[in-house]
Amino acid sequence: MKRILILVIIAVTFCFYSACGNHSRNLVVNSSPLYSENDSAVTVSNKEQDNNAVETIKPLEMEDFSVSDGENIISLDFPYIDFSMDLIEKEVDSNYVGEIFSGEYAYKFFCHEYDDFDLYISNINYDIKGRDFNEYFISQITLKTPAFKTKRGVEIGASAEDLAAIYGLGEELIEDGKTIAVYALNDMKIEFTIGENQKIQDISLCVFSEDDISDSIAEDDISDLIIGVWKIQFAKEGIDGTEYPLQNLYGTGIQYGGTLTLDKDGFFTKLMGITDDISDNKGAFSLKGNVITFLFKDGSIEEAIYFPSSQEIEYHTRDIFDTLIYEYFVKTE
């Protein structure tokens, strides 16, 4: 199954696809806060000191949105053209992840994988920040091991109690039964996923867009929105995002095809063009967050992403040369 990075988000996301990610998350704000607070500063009891002294927790600052292994420092929203480090990047078929939309603006995302972290770069919010469309900045840092720590020294494996003592109040979100503590400043946030053992399992720092909230609607609502007939508008190459001719996918019979039908019973039909037998283009689909998985009758599997903000389906497929292609569908009824 193809890897998709879904933004908070994507979006959550995405934070973006995976993810900070992943715009496919179903996040629910808990009615009771994770930590106590007052109007000015958050205080917690420091249990490591015998006198139980109360310390004042420093509010978030821009420098908090960085991580380090003691030698290398990675900062969020840093120009990727100026980024360098001695660590070896993993080789992948394609760094291109996809796009999210904010009104008329499209934000492109690329992923760079390392042993200890994944690095996502994008042009997110370029229109708001007065940047050029082709200027790319570090928009998400996802830590995978304890090798890298946040600016305040929190790493994967640390306890929820330590997190509370260092960062104080965090907005509490629930995803698949896990607690996510979120700390935000301007258009940046840090997410700590806490497991049942009250240990930190994941750490993500990400830049988010104004449409992140709208992309994080409930799965039940998305299920209602995707039912119907969708018509293809254009396609792009998954490698570099360049436009891909529809005739290369559908042939000269594109006017007779290029539709995707999703019905309320969980079945789909994908018409490719002129054909007398469409049985091979049918199957069942399932929904998780805003990711749609298609199981064809021949056993093959393909995926797509539904973007609530732009009301589009980004369908991931491959051409006859096994090139990854993103098809973009809009609803016709």
C-alpha positions as CSV (number, residue, x, y, z in Angstrom):
1,M,0.0,0.0,0.0
2,K,1.3,3.4,-0.9
3,R,2.8,5.5,1.8
4,I,0.8,8.7,2.4
5,L,1.8,11.5,4.5
6,I,-1.5,13.1,5.7
7,L,-1.1,16.7,7.4
8,V,-3.2,18.3,10.7
9,I,-4.2,18.9,10.1
10,I,-4.3,18.3,8.1
11,A,-5.1,18.8,7.8
12,V,-4.3,18.2,10.5
13,T,-3.1,17.1,10.0
14,F,-0.6,17.0,8.1
15,C,0.3,18.1,11.1
16,F,0.7,16.7,7.5
17,Y,0.3,13.1,6.1
18,S,1.8,10.8,8.9
19,A,1.5,13.5,9.0
20,C,2.3,16.3,12.6
21,G,0.5,14.9,10.5
22,N,-1.5,13.8,9.4
23,H,-4.6,15.6,8.3
24,S,-6.4,12.3,8.7
25,R,-6.5,12.3,12.4
26,N,-9.7,12.3,14.3
27,L,-8.9,14.6,17.2
28,V,-11.3,15.3,20.0
29,V,-10.7,18.0,22.6
30,N,-11.1,16.6,26.1
31,S,-13.4,18.6,28.3
32,S,-11.0,18.3,31.3
33,P,-7.5,19.9,30.9
34,L,-4.4,17.8,31.1
35,Y,-2.7,20.2,33.5
36,S,-3.8,23.0,35.8
37,E,-3.4,26.6,35.0
38,N,-4.1,30.2,36.0
39,D,-4.5,33.4,34.0
40,S,-0.9,34.4,34.0
41,A,1.5,31.5,34.5
42,V,1.3,27.8,35.0
43,T,2.8,26.3,38.2
44,V,3.4,22.7,39.2
45,S,4.9,21.0,42.2
46,N,8.4,19.8,41.6
47,K,8.4,16.4,43.2
48,E,12.1,15.9,42.7
49,Q,12.9,18.5,45.3
50,D,12.4,17.7,49.0
51,N,10.9,21.0,49.8
52,N,8.2,20.6,47.1
53,A,9.0,24.1,45.8
54,V,6.7,25.5,43.2
55,E,8.4,26.7,40.0
56,T,7.0,29.0,37.3
57,I,6.9,27.5,33.8
58,K,8.3,29.7,31.0
59,P,5.8,30.4,28.2
60,L,6.5,29.1,24.8
61,E,8.9,31.1,22.7
62,M,10.1,30.8,19.0
63,E,13.3,29.1,20.1
64,D,11.1,26.2,21.6
65,F,10.3,25.1,18.1
66,S,13.6,23.3,17.5
67,V,15.2,20.0,18.3
68,S,18.8,18.9,18.9
69,D,21.0,15.8,19.4
70,G,23.7,17.9,21.1
71,E,25.6,18.5,17.8
72,N,22.9,19.3,15.2
73,I,20.1,21.8,15.6
74,I,16.9,21.6,13.5
75,S,14.6,24.6,13.6
76,L,11.0,24.8,12.4
77,D,10.2,27.3,9.7
78,F,13.9,27.4,8.7
79,P,14.9,27.9,5.0
80,Y,15.6,24.5,3.6
81,I,18.1,26.0,1.2
82,D,20.3,26.9,4.2
83,F,19.8,23.6,6.0
84,S,22.7,21.2,6.3
85,M,24.0,18.5,8.7
86,D,26.4,15.5,8.7
87,L,23.6,12.9,9.1
88,I,22.9,10.6,6.2
89,E,19.5,10.9,4.5
90,K,17.7,7.7,3.6
91,E,17.2,7.0,-0.1
92,V,13.5,6.9,-1.3
93,D,11.8,6.6,-4.6
94,S,10.3,10.1,-4.3
95,N,10.4,12.9,-1.7
96,Y,7.2,14.4,-3.0
97,V,4.3,13.8,-0.7
98,G,1.4,15.9,-2.1
99,E,-0.4,19.1,-1.7
100,I,-3.0,20.7,0.6
101,F,-5.1,23.7,-0.3
102,S,-6.0,26.9,1.5
103,G,-8.6,28.6,-0.6
104,E,-7.0,29.3,-4.0
105,Y,-3.5,28.6,-2.7
106,A,-1.8,25.2,-2.9
107,Y,1.0,24.1,-0.5
108,K,3.4,21.4,-1.7
109,F,5.1,19.0,0.7
110,F,8.2,16.9,0.4
111,C,9.6,14.4,3.0
112,H,13.2,13.7,3.8
113,E,13.8,10.6,6.0
114,Y,16.6,10.1,8.5
115,D,17.2,7.3,11.1
116,D,16.1,9.5,14.0
117,F,13.6,11.8,12.4
118,D,11.5,12.7,9.4
119,L,11.8,16.2,7.9
120,Y,9.0,17.7,5.9
121,I,9.5,20.8,3.8
122,S,6.9,22.9,2.1
123,N,5.8,26.3,1.0
124,I,2.9,26.4,3.5
125,N,1.6,29.9,4.3
126,Y,3.9,31.5,1.6
127,D,1.0,33.7,0.7
128,I,0.5,34.9,4.2
129,K,4.2,35.4,5.0
130,G,5.1,37.2,1.8
131,R,7.3,34.4,0.5
132,D,7.8,33.1,-3.1
133,F,5.8,30.0,-4.1
134,N,9.1,28.2,-4.8
135,E,10.7,29.0,-1.4
136,Y,10.7,26.0,0.9
137,F,11.0,25.9,4.6
138,I,11.1,23.2,7.3
139,S,7.4,22.7,8.1
140,Q,7.4,19.5,10.2
141,I,9.9,17.6,12.3
142,T,8.8,14.2,13.5
143,L,11.1,12.5,16.0
144,K,11.4,8.7,15.8
145,T,14.0,8.0,18.5
146,P,15.3,9.6,21.8
147,A,18.4,10.8,20.0
148,F,16.9,14.2,19.4
149,K,15.3,16.3,22.1
150,T,13.2,19.4,22.2
151,K,14.7,22.7,23.2
152,R,13.6,22.0,26.8
153,G,15.1,18.5,26.8
154,V,12.0,16.3,26.4
155,E,12.6,13.1,24.4
156,I,10.6,10.1,23.3
157,G,10.3,7.8,26.4
158,A,9.9,10.7,28.9
159,S,7.0,10.6,31.3
160,A,3.8,12.6,31.1
161,E,4.7,13.9,34.5
162,D,8.0,15.3,33.3
163,L,6.2,16.9,30.3
164,A,3.8,18.7,32.7
165,A,6.6,19.9,34.8
166,I,8.6,21.3,31.9
167,Y,5.8,22.6,29.6
168,G,2.8,23.1,31.9
169,L,-0.6,23.3,30.4
170,G,-1.3,21.6,27.1
171,E,-4.5,21.3,25.1
172,E,-5.5,17.7,25.4
173,L,-6.7,15.9,22.3
174,I,-7.7,12.2,22.0
175,E,-6.7,10.0,19.0
176,D,-7.5,6.3,18.9
177,G,-7.5,6.2,22.7
178,K,-4.2,8.0,23.0
179,T,-3.7,11.4,24.6
180,I,-2.0,14.1,22.6
181,A,-0.7,17.2,24.4
182,V,-0.5,20.2,22.1
183,Y,1.4,23.4,22.7
184,A,1.0,26.2,20.1
185,L,2.4,29.6,19.3
186,N,1.4,31.6,16.3
187,D,1.2,29.1,13.4
188,M,3.5,26.5,15.0
189,K,2.8,23.7,17.5
190,I,4.4,20.8,19.3
191,E,2.5,17.6,19.7
192,F,3.4,14.9,22.3
193,T,1.6,11.6,22.0
194,I,1.3,9.9,25.3
195,G,0.7,6.1,25.5
196,E,-1.2,4.1,28.1
197,N,2.0,3.7,30.1
198,Q,2.1,7.5,30.5
199,K,5.2,7.7,28.4
200,I,5.8,9.9,25.4
201,Q,5.6,7.8,22.2
202,D,5.8,10.5,19.5
203,I,7.0,14.1,19.2
204,S,6.1,16.3,16.2
205,L,6.7,20.0,15.6
206,C,4.9,21.5,12.7
207,V,3.6,24.6,11.0
208,F,-0.1,24.6,10.3
209,S,-2.4,26.5,8.0
210,E,-5.6,28.3,8.6
211,D,-7.5,25.4,7.1
212,D,-6.2,22.8,9.5
213,I,-9.3,22.9,11.6
214,S,-11.6,22.5,8.7
215,D,-9.6,19.5,7.5
216,S,-10.0,17.8,10.8
217,I,-13.7,17.1,10.7
218,A,-15.1,13.9,12.0
219,E,-14.9,10.7,10.0
220,D,-18.7,10.3,10.0
221,D,-19.1,13.7,8.4
222,I,-16.4,12.9,5.8
223,S,-18.3,9.6,5.0
224,D,-21.4,11.6,4.1
225,L,-19.4,14.1,2.0
226,I,-17.6,11.6,-0.2
227,I,-20.7,9.7,-1.4
228,G,-21.6,10.5,-5.0
229,V,-20.1,10.9,-8.4
230,W,-16.7,12.5,-8.9
231,K,-15.2,13.8,-12.1
232,I,-11.5,14.0,-12.8
233,Q,-10.1,17.5,-13.5
234,F,-6.4,17.1,-13.8
235,A,-3.4,14.9,-12.8
236,K,0.1,15.4,-11.5
237,E,3.2,13.3,-11.3
238,G,3.9,12.1,-7.7
239,I,7.6,12.5,-8.1
240,D,7.8,16.2,-8.8
241,G,4.2,17.5,-8.9
242,T,4.4,18.4,-12.6
243,E,1.2,18.2,-14.7
244,Y,0.4,14.8,-16.2
245,P,-1.6,14.5,-19.4
246,L,-4.9,12.7,-18.7
247,Q,-4.7,10.9,-22.1
248,N,-1.7,9.0,-20.8
249,L,-4.0,7.4,-18.2
250,Y,-7.3,7.2,-20.0
251,G,-6.4,7.3,-23.7
252,T,-8.6,9.1,-26.3
253,G,-11.7,7.9,-24.5
254,I,-11.2,10.2,-21.6
255,Q,-14.6,11.9,-22.4
256,Y,-16.3,8.6,-21.7
257,G,-14.5,8.0,-18.4
258,G,-12.6,9.7,-15.7
259,T,-15.4,9.3,-13.1
260,L,-15.3,7.8,-9.6
261,T,-18.6,6.8,-8.0
262,L,-18.8,6.1,-4.3
263,D,-22.1,4.7,-2.9
264,K,-23.4,4.7,0.6
265,D,-23.1,0.8,0.9
266,G,-19.3,1.1,0.6
267,F,-18.8,0.1,-3.0
268,F,-17.2,2.1,-5.8
269,T,-16.9,2.2,-9.6
270,K,-14.0,3.9,-11.4
271,L,-14.6,4.4,-15.1
272,M,-11.4,4.6,-17.2
273,G,-12.8,5.3,-20.7
274,I,-14.5,3.4,-23.5
275,T,-15.1,-0.2,-22.3
276,D,-17.7,-2.9,-22.5
277,D,-16.7,-4.6,-19.2
278,I,-16.2,-2.4,-16.2
279,S,-16.3,-5.3,-13.7
280,D,-12.6,-5.0,-13.1
281,N,-13.0,-1.3,-12.2
282,K,-15.3,-2.0,-9.2
283,G,-14.8,-3.0,-5.7
284,A,-15.3,-1.9,-2.0
285,F,-13.8,1.1,-0.2
286,S,-13.1,2.0,3.4
287,L,-12.5,5.2,5.2
288,K,-10.0,6.0,8.0
289,G,-9.8,9.7,8.8
290,N,-9.8,11.4,5.4
291,V,-7.9,8.5,3.7
292,I,-10.0,6.3,1.4
293,T,-8.7,2.8,0.6
294,F,-10.0,1.1,-2.6
295,L,-10.0,-2.7,-2.8
296,F,-10.6,-3.8,-6.4
297,K,-12.1,-7.1,-7.4
298,D,-8.8,-8.3,-8.7
299,G,-7.3,-7.8,-5.2
300,S,-5.3,-4.7,-6.0
301,I,-5.4,-1.8,-3.6
302,E,-5.2,2.0,-4.2
303,E,-5.6,5.0,-1.9
304,A,-6.9,8.5,-2.1
305,I,-7.2,11.5,0.2
306,Y,-10.3,13.7,0.7
307,F,-9.6,17.4,1.3
308,P,-12.5,19.1,3.0
309,S,-11.1,22.6,2.5
310,S,-11.0,22.3,-1.3
311,Q,-13.6,19.5,-1.6
312,E,-11.4,17.4,-3.8
313,I,-10.3,13.8,-3.8
314,E,-6.6,13.2,-4.6
315,Y,-6.5,9.6,-6.0
316,H,-3.1,7.8,-6.0
317,T,-2.5,5.5,-8.9
318,R,0.3,4.4,-11.3
319,D,0.6,4.5,-15.1
320,I,1.8,1.7,-17.4
321,F,5.4,2.7,-16.6
322,D,4.7,2.3,-12.9
323,T,5.0,6.1,-12.4
324,L,3.2,7.4,-9.3
325,I,0.3,9.7,-10.4
326,Y,-2.1,11.9,-8.4
327,E,-5.5,12.3,-10.0
328,Y,-7.7,15.1,-8.7
329,F,-11.5,14.7,-8.7
330,V,-14.3,17.1,-7.9
331,K,-17.9,16.1,-7.1
332,T,-20.5,16.4,-9.8
333,E,-23.6,15.6,-7.7
